[in-house]
Amino acid sequence: MTPPDPQQVAEIAPDITLRCDKCKRKQSYPRSVDPSIPARVATIVVSRCDRCDNGDFGTEWWLDANGKEVVND
């Protein structure tokens, strides 16, 4: 089976999945809220969500539909 093309998935899915790397909680984020996020981004992973945050600076990274990191050039 061929993995989905990230561009096609982005066109189909109006939402991006937000996922906490610590607790694995997921929620939907409307793509329309931040149109500057590249269309090939399917998931935004954050180091700590609002429930896990300990006041330290968090990080985030973007993944395409195949789970590969997206770099915004």
Backbone as CSV, one residue per row, in Angstrom:
resi,resn,N_x,N_y,N_z,CA_x,CA_y,CA_z,C_x,C_y,C_z
1,MET,0.845,-1.183,0.000,0.000,0.000,0.000,0.887,1.243,0.000
2,THR,0.580,2.193,-0.850,1.335,3.436,-0.960,0.851,4.423,0.105
3,PRO,1.785,5.075,0.838,1.364,6.053,1.830,0.681,7.243,1.158
4,PRO,-0.208,7.910,1.869,-0.924,9.038,1.270,0.019,10.194,0.980
5,ASP,-0.282,10.944,-0.060,0.474,12.144,-0.389,0.100,13.224,0.629
6,PRO,1.082,13.774,1.369,0.771,14.768,2.408,0.000,15.973,1.876
7,GLN,0.280,16.406,0.654,-0.426,17.550,0.077,-1.908,17.229,-0.102
8,GLN,-2.218,16.023,-0.581,-3.613,15.636,-0.766,-4.332,15.522,0.569
9,VAL,-3.670,14.990,1.576,-4.280,14.870,2.899,-4.600,16.253,3.449
10,ALA,-3.687,17.204,3.282,-3.910,18.557,3.780,-5.106,19.203,3.095
11,GLU,-5.282,18.920,1.792,-6.417,19.485,1.077,-7.720,18.862,1.548
12,ILE,-7.694,17.616,1.936,-8.892,16.924,2.391,-9.224,17.292,3.828
13,ALA,-8.195,17.328,4.689,-8.404,17.551,6.118,-8.351,19.039,6.454
14,PRO,-9.470,19.614,6.903,-9.471,21.028,7.270,-8.829,21.277,8.631
15,ASP,-8.515,20.211,9.364,-7.929,20.353,10.693,-6.547,19.726,10.746
16,ILE,-5.735,20.254,11.641,-4.419,19.708,11.948,-4.564,19.019,13.298
17,THR,-3.886,17.910,13.497,-3.909,17.235,14.794,-2.806,17.807,15.672
18,LEU,-3.159,18.241,16.868,-2.184,18.653,17.874,-1.975,17.463,18.792
19,ARG,-0.717,17.107,19.056,-0.434,15.954,19.911,0.648,16.309,20.932
20,CYS,0.375,15.987,22.191,1.334,16.207,23.266,2.309,15.036,23.295
21,ASP,3.613,15.337,23.250,4.616,14.280,23.257,4.717,13.603,24.624
22,LYS,4.306,14.296,25.676,4.412,13.724,27.027,3.229,12.810,27.355
23,CYS,2.007,13.333,27.271,0.837,12.540,27.679,0.096,11.891,26.502
24,LYS,0.502,12.246,25.272,-0.079,11.686,24.042,-1.503,12.156,23.758
25,ARG,-1.982,13.150,24.506,-3.320,13.694,24.244,-3.351,14.329,22.865
26,LYS,-4.471,14.170,22.171,-4.649,14.729,20.834,-5.879,15.608,20.806
27,GLN,-5.821,16.627,19.958,-6.997,17.451,19.705,-6.880,18.058,18.318
28,SER,-7.991,18.487,17.787,-8.017,19.078,16.453,-7.773,20.575,16.535
29,TYR,-7.105,21.091,15.517,-6.820,22.518,15.407,-7.216,22.934,14.001
30,PRO,-8.185,23.853,13.872,-8.622,24.253,12.530,-7.481,24.900,11.745
31,ARG,-7.228,24.388,10.580,-6.180,24.922,9.715,-6.416,26.396,9.400
32,SER,-7.651,26.809,9.355,-7.996,28.194,9.005,-7.533,29.212,10.054
33,VAL,-7.277,28.779,11.278,-6.836,29.692,12.341,-5.448,30.260,12.033
34,ASP,-4.595,29.462,11.428,-3.235,29.897,11.119,-2.865,29.467,9.704
35,PRO,-3.260,30.265,8.706,-3.004,29.884,7.317,-1.522,29.864,6.938
36,SER,-0.648,30.366,7.799,0.782,30.358,7.486,1.420,28.973,7.687
37,ILE,0.705,28.060,8.340,1.223,26.691,8.494,1.168,26.014,7.131
38,PRO,2.297,25.458,6.682,2.322,24.832,5.353,1.234,23.753,5.207
39,ALA,0.698,23.639,4.010,-0.396,22.695,3.738,0.010,21.248,3.987
40,ARG,1.291,20.940,3.863,1.736,19.546,4.029,1.805,19.111,5.493
41,VAL,1.602,20.056,6.432,1.622,19.719,7.857,0.297,19.051,8.236
42,ALA,0.371,17.828,8.772,-0.819,17.099,9.212,-0.915,17.054,10.732
43,THR,0.248,17.106,11.423,0.293,17.004,12.882,1.322,17.986,13.433
44,ILE,0.957,18.644,14.520,1.903,19.461,15.269,2.091,18.777,16.612
45,VAL,3.320,18.387,16.893,3.645,17.739,18.161,4.255,18.792,19.077
46,VAL,3.741,18.881,20.294,4.283,19.816,21.285,4.910,19.002,22.416
47,SER,5.981,19.548,23.006,6.670,18.803,24.062,5.804,18.655,25.306
48,ARG,4.979,19.655,25.579,4.067,19.612,26.727,2.806,20.408,26.390
49,CYS,1.655,19.815,26.623,0.386,20.508,26.378,0.040,21.374,27.592
50,ASP,-1.119,22.003,27.547,-1.527,22.865,28.663,-1.706,22.075,29.963
51,ARG,-1.999,20.797,29.866,-2.148,19.977,31.076,-0.801,19.527,31.650
52,CYS,0.192,19.355,30.793,1.504,18.853,31.215,2.512,19.964,31.478
53,ASP,2.178,21.178,31.096,3.129,22.284,31.177,3.610,22.501,32.605
54,ASN,4.931,22.632,32.738,5.504,22.872,34.059,6.125,24.259,34.153
55,GLY,5.803,25.123,33.199,6.313,26.485,33.207,7.600,26.656,32.425
56,ASP,8.175,25.562,31.964,9.396,25.627,31.177,9.026,25.936,29.719
57,PHE,10.008,26.328,28.945,9.763,26.600,27.539,9.550,25.299,26.797
58,GLY,8.483,25.242,26.023,8.184,24.036,25.260,8.707,24.146,23.840
59,THR,8.673,23.049,23.160,9.061,23.016,21.749,7.953,22.352,20.956
60,GLU,7.963,22.593,19.666,7.005,21.932,18.782,7.707,21.559,17.498
61,TRP,7.178,20.534,16.843,7.666,20.179,15.524,6.495,19.704,14.705
62,TRP,6.650,19.835,13.401,5.584,19.545,12.453,5.852,18.236,11.736
63,LEU,4.785,17.474,11.528,4.888,16.203,10.803,3.924,16.201,9.624
64,ASP,4.318,15.540,8.544,3.397,15.381,7.425,2.527,14.146,7.663
65,ALA,1.712,13.805,6.703,0.781,12.680,6.858,1.499,11.339,7.006
66,ASN,2.774,11.290,6.608,3.547,10.058,6.723,4.392,10.024,7.993
67,GLY,4.266,11.035,8.844,5.015,11.073,10.090,6.436,11.597,9.937
68,LYS,6.754,12.176,8.792,8.090,12.738,8.575,8.069,14.222,8.938
69,GLU,9.175,14.687,9.535,9.236,16.079,9.972,9.222,17.024,8.777
70,VAL,8.453,18.106,8.928,8.333,19.137,7.895,9.183,20.321,8.349
71,VAL,10.046,20.777,7.455,10.867,21.944,7.733,10.318,23.090,6.901
72,ASN,10.007,24.194,7.551,9.459,25.359,6.852,10.611,26.241,6.386
73,ASP,10.889,26.210,5.088,12.004,26.987,4.533,11.626,28.428,4.324
